[in-house]
Amino acid sequence: MVTVRDVARESGVSISTVSRALAEPERVAPETRDRVVAVANRLGYRPNRAASGLRAGRTGALGLVVPDLENPYFASVTKGVQARARQTGHAVFVVDAGEDPALETELVTGLRSQTDGLVLCSPRAAEADLDAARDAPVVLVNLRHDGVPSVSSDDAHGVVLAVEHLRALGHRRVAYVGGPDRSWSDARRRAGLDAVRERYPDVETVTVGSFRPRVEGGRAAADLVVASGATAVLAYNDLVALGLVARLRERGVDVPRDLSVVGFDDTFVATLASPPLTTVRTDLAQLGARAVDRLVAALGTRRPDVAATVGTPPEESADDVLPVELVVRDSTTLAPTGQPVPPR
C-alpha cells in the first residue's frame, strides 16, 4: 500500500509538506503543491481521511436530509449528492424523514455532531431544522431562506415553457394539479401560472387544488380535471401525472387525444409511462452536485486533485438557480376540435 512516506520520497519533500499540500494547499508553494499532487495521483495514494479529519476537527462526512426516498425526484438528487461528495473526498450520511416534519428536525439534530455540514432537500420544517443545525454549515435544495445558501431549479419558467407548448398545440383551457399546501416548489409553479396569465391572456388556467405529490394524488385530482373542461393539464410532478393518466384511462378519457398531460421534473418514471410523458426537465443529479459544491466551498475542504478534475464552482449568489427545459414526448398533442370526447 502506498504511504505518505512514498509520496514524500518521490516528490523530494518532507512528510509534513505532503500533508499540507493535500490538506491545506494554500499553505504550500504552487510549484511544490502541483508536484506533490501529481506524484500522489501517479502512485495512487489516498490519505487517511479519518485521521486527517480528527486532526482538523472534522469528520469528513456530509449529511443529506430528504423527505421521501421512495420519490424518484429525491432519489435522483441523492445520487447527485453522493457522486459529487465522492469526488470531493467526503462520505455522505443520507436520512429519510418520511414526510414527518418533527422527525426531520430530530434527524438534523442527530446529524449535526456527526457531519461537517448539511444539505436539506425540500425541508418540511425549515425554521426548526435551521435552529437545530445551530452553527453547522447548511445548504438548502428547493427552498430559499434569508442568509442560507440554496440551490433550486427555475420552476416558474418551466411552467411558462409547458403552457407555451400547449398553447402552440391549440389548447386554450389548461388545468394545474398542485402539490402540497405550503410547498415552496408548488408556490414557484403557481408564480409561473401568474406569469402565463399576464403573458397569454388567451389561455385560461384553472387550478384544481392541492394534492399529495404521489400517484394517489394524481388519481384523486383526475375527476376534477375532467369536470373543469380543460383540454390539457399540467401536473405538480411526474408521479402525479402518472396517477392522472391511470384514472383518466379508467374513465375512458384517452391521453393525449382527449386530454394532454404534462409532468414535471423528468424523473425516470416519465419514460416508463404509457404514453411517455411530456415533462419539464431539471438535471436532478446536477442539482445535488451543486448543493455539495456550495457546502464544500463553505467548509473550505475541496481537495486540490479534485479541483483539477471537477473544476472550481463560479462565484455564486446566495441563491443558485439551475435552468429547466421542456422534453416533448407522447402525452401531449393537438387540442381536440369541438367538444371534448365525453368519458365512457
C-alpha positions, 0 to 999 in steps of 0.5 A, a space after each residue: 500500500 502506498 504511504 505518505 512516506 512514498 509520496 514524500 520520497 518521490 516528490 523530494 519533500 518532507 512528510 509534513 509538506 505532503 500533508 499540507 499540500 493535500 490538506 491545506 494547499 494554500 499553505 504550500 508553494 504552487 510549484 511544490 503543491 502541483 508536484 506533490 499532487 501529481 506524484 500522489 495521483 501517479 502512485 495512487 495514494 489516498 490519505 487517511 481521511 479519518 485521521 486527517 479529519 480528527 486532526 482538523 476537527 472534522 469528520 469528513 462526512 456530509 449529511 443529506 436530509 430528504 423527505 421521501 426516498 421512495 420519490 424518484 425526484 429525491 432519489 435522483 438528487 441523492 445520487 447527485 449528492 453522493 457522486 459529487 461528495 465522492 469526488 470531493 473526498 467526503 462520505 455522505 450520511 443520507 436520512 429519510 424523514 418520511 414526510 414527518 416534519 418533527 422527525 426531520 428536525 430530530 434527524 438534523 439534530 442527530 446529524 449535526 455532531 456527526 457531519 461537517 455540514 448539511 444539505 436539506 432537500 425540500 425541508 418540511 420544517 425549515 425554521 426548526 431544522 435551521 435552529 437545530 443545525 445551530 452553527 453547522 454549515 447548511 445548504 438548502 435544495 428547493 427552498 430559499 431562506 434569508 442568509 442560507 445558501 440554496 440551490 433550486 431549479 427555475 420552476 416558474 419558467 418551466 411552467 411558462 415553457 409547458 403552457 407555451 407548448 400547449 398553447 402552440 398545440 391549440 389548447 386554450 383551457 389548461 388545468 394545474 394539479 398542485 402539490 402540497 399546501 405550503 410547498 415552496 416548489 408548488 408556490 414557484 409553479 403557481 408564480 409561473 401560472 401568474 406569469 402565463 396569465 399576464 403573458 397569454 391572456 388567451 389561455 385560461 388556467 384553472 387550478 384544481 387544488 392541492 394534492 399529495 405529490 404521489 400517484 394517489 394524488 394524481 388519481 384523486 385530482 383526475 375527476 376534477 380535471 375532467 369536470 373543469 373542461 380543460 383540454 390539457 393539464 399540467 401536473 405538480 410532478 411526474 408521479 402525479 401525472 402518472 396517477 392522472 393518466 391511470 384514472 383518466 384511462 379508467 374513465 375512458 378519457 384517452 391521453 393525449 387525444 382527449 386530454 394532454 398531460 404534462 409532468 414535471 421534473 423528468 424523473 425516470 418514471 416519465 419514460 416508463 409511462 404509457 404514453 411517455 410523458 411530456 415533462 419539464 426537465 431539471 438535471 436532478 443529479 446536477 442539482 445535488 452536485 451543486 448543493 455539495 459544491 456550495 457546502 464544500 466551498 463553505 467548509 473550505 475542504 475541496 481537495 486540490 486533485 479534485 479541483 483539477 478534475 471537477 473544476 472550481 464552482 463560479 462565484 455564486 449568489 446566495 441563491 443558485 438557480 439551475 435552468 429547466 427545459 421542456 422534453 416533448 414526448 407522447 402525452 401531449 398533442 393537438 387540442 381536440 376540435 369541438 367538444 371534448 370526447 365525453 368519458 365512457 
